[in-house]
Amino acid sequence: MAKRKIIWSHKANIKLFQILNFCTKRNKSPQYSAKLYKRFKKELSLLDKYPDMGIKTDYESIRGLIVEDFILFYETTSTNIIVHTLWDCRQNPTHLIIK
């Protein structure tokens, strides 16, 4: 089976940038942001082999992958892993919009 391609939605890319930018400013260094991004990529690469390892959501085809204080909401197809959004679990959950 061919490797699935990881696709970040526009919304997920914006959230990723905001989180990494915030961490860089807060820590006054990009080191943690770089480590966090590598961790996201590593965890997402596991989904190719184990697509159902994330927790189920209210949406039929979307699952949530917990990485540290964050949840990557994704869906898998036969050829892609689509990241719909990235959520910092320390935020108010009433503001969460997955799709």
C-alpha positions, 0 to 999 in steps of 0.5 A: 500500500502506498503512503498516504499524503498528509494534507493540512487544511487552510484552517489547520495551517492558520492554527498551526502558525498561530500556535507555533508563533505564540510559543516562539514569542512566549519562550523568546526562542523557536526551539520549542516550536520546532520540537512541537512541529516535529512531534506533530509530523511524527504522530501524523506519520503513524496514522498511515499505519494506524489510521484509527488510533485517534479518538472518535468525534461526533463527526463520523469520519473525523478523529482526534489525535492527542499530542501533548496539550493539543488535538489534531482533528483529522480524517483518512482516505485511501490516499490522504490524511487530512488535518482539518484543525488543530486545537489547544486543549487549554482553550474554552471548548465552546469555541471549537469548530472542527469543520 
